[in-house]
């Protein structure tokens, strides 16, 4: 019983009534146009009933512009309290849905204005008329005398019916709004595609940030340790290590500025485009960190262009970073082979302390490096392999089809 009375006591019920009444009042000029057109054609006094279908037609036409839907969506969110998303720009939509809502909105609004005002007047006026000695109820040509306590009974029932009418109209509008003003199936598909695109872009940026900043911090940590050890005995080597830290951190700052700008949807300049031709610079930075890198390349790396070359650089960078973090301190073997059909990448390093692979050294690990690499390779339709290789070694091997070189 109490639960059934809750809609009658909610403030949202009466803001919904306001929404309905505003729609009815906004439709008055259209009603005048429809009535004027009907009288001008027929010239009959009873043309008001003929004007109703024309009024509904004009209201439906008025609901076709997209701006009407945006205004109704804003009003429904504000006054009805329903979560109706904004229309998707450029998405195909079912244009008939908004005109149907406009006609229903106006019809419910006039139901509230006529029925609600009639019931409220009866609820307020009947007791006063009874006190004067007579009370009469008249509605659409029908009338009846009300005497005694029945005047109060009918007055109370009229007020209750008015509140029930308000709740019913608000509930009807609240039910219709998300179904007729909300996204159509085509718009839902467009929204899902946009969300998927944004998630894919953020995932790509996360990979870029992980690869670039992770590599830079790893190399800078080792370089700083090397500089501290040789500062007194070999100042020149210490200065070289510090210069290498400066260069690598500057490059990382460029990557960070680009990624943060993209996440904020700001203009962050051109994305850093490091490719396989930048591998010598990457190897030099690692050597300044004290690592022994033994690179070997076959084929023309300059022929690998576009997405494939940029992705391959990041894969090698992450592989070398893992070797620095988790390797046993021995030489790191790097092999890059560019063939007519495929690009092959391989990083081989010793395992620290005889461990089983990444995570066995003193460097902290997030656990996202290898899964991120595997996902990147999968998107390029390549082959990925990482695991023990021979005795006391770890190998990362990747094979990417050259058709992604465009």
C-alpha positions, 0 to 999 in steps of 0.5 A: 500500500505504502509502496503504491503511494510513493509516486504520488509523493515524489517531487519528480512526479510534479517536475514531470507534470511541469514537463508535460504542461510546457509541451502543451503550451509550446504546441499552442501556436501550432494549434492556432495555425491548424485551426486557422487553416481548417476554418479557412478551408471549411468555414464551419464552426465545428472545424475544431474537431477536424483541426485535431488531425492536422494539428497532430500532423504539424506537430510531427513535422515540427519534431523532425529537426534534430535540434528539437530532439536535443532540446527534448533530451535536455528537458527529459534529463532535467525534469523527468530525471531519465538518463537519455544520452545525447544524440550521436553526431553523424549516426543514422537514426530513425527520424519518426521516433522524435515526432511520435514523442512530440505528439504523445508529449503534447497529448499528455500535456493537454490531458494534465491541463484539462483533466487535472485542472478540472479535478483540482477545481472540483476538489477545491470548490465543492466544499465551499458550494456545500457550505453555501447550501448547494453543490452541483457537479457539471462536466461536458453537459452532464450535471448532478446535485451533490448534497451533504457529506457527498460533497466532501467525499467527491472533493477528496476523490477529485484531489486524489484522482488529480494526483494519480493523473499527475503520477500517471502522466509523469510515469508515461513520459518517463517510460516513453522518453528513453524509448523514443528520444534515446539512441536507436539501434544504429546509434547504439552501434555507432556509440559502441564503435566509438567506445571501441575506437577510444579504448583501442587508442588508449590501449595503444597509447598505454603500450607506447608509454610503457615501452618508451618510459619503461625503457628510458627509466631502466636505462637511466637507472643503470647509467646513473649507477655506472656514472656514480661508480666511475665518477672519481676514477673516470670523469669522462665516462661519467660525463658520457653516461650523464649525457646519455641520460639527458638524451634518453630522458628528452626523448621520453619527455617527447613521448610523454607529452604526446601521450598526455596530449592525446589522452586530454584530447589536446593538440600535442604535436606530431607523434614521435616516429621512431623506426628501425633506422633509429636502432643504432641510436637505441643500441648506443644508449644501452652501451652507455648504460654499461650493457654489452649489445651484439647487434646483427642485421640482415636485409635493408631496414629502410625498406620496412616502413610505416606501421610495421617499422614503428611497431618493430622498433617498439618491440625491439626496445621492449625486448632490450629493456627486459634484457636490461631489467631481468638479464644476467648481465652478460651480452645481449644478442640482437638480430633483425632480419628484413626479408621479402616476406617477413621481418624477424626480430630476436633478443637473446640474453642470459638469465639472472641468477639462473632464474626462469626468466623475466621477473627474476632480477632485482627490478620491479615488474608490472607483468604487462611487458610480455602480454603487451608485446604479444598483443601488439604482435597479434594485431600485426598478424605476426608470431610471438615466442618468449621463453628459455633458450638453450642453457641459462638464456632467454629469448624473445622471437617475433616474426611479422609479415611484410605486408604491413609495411605500407 
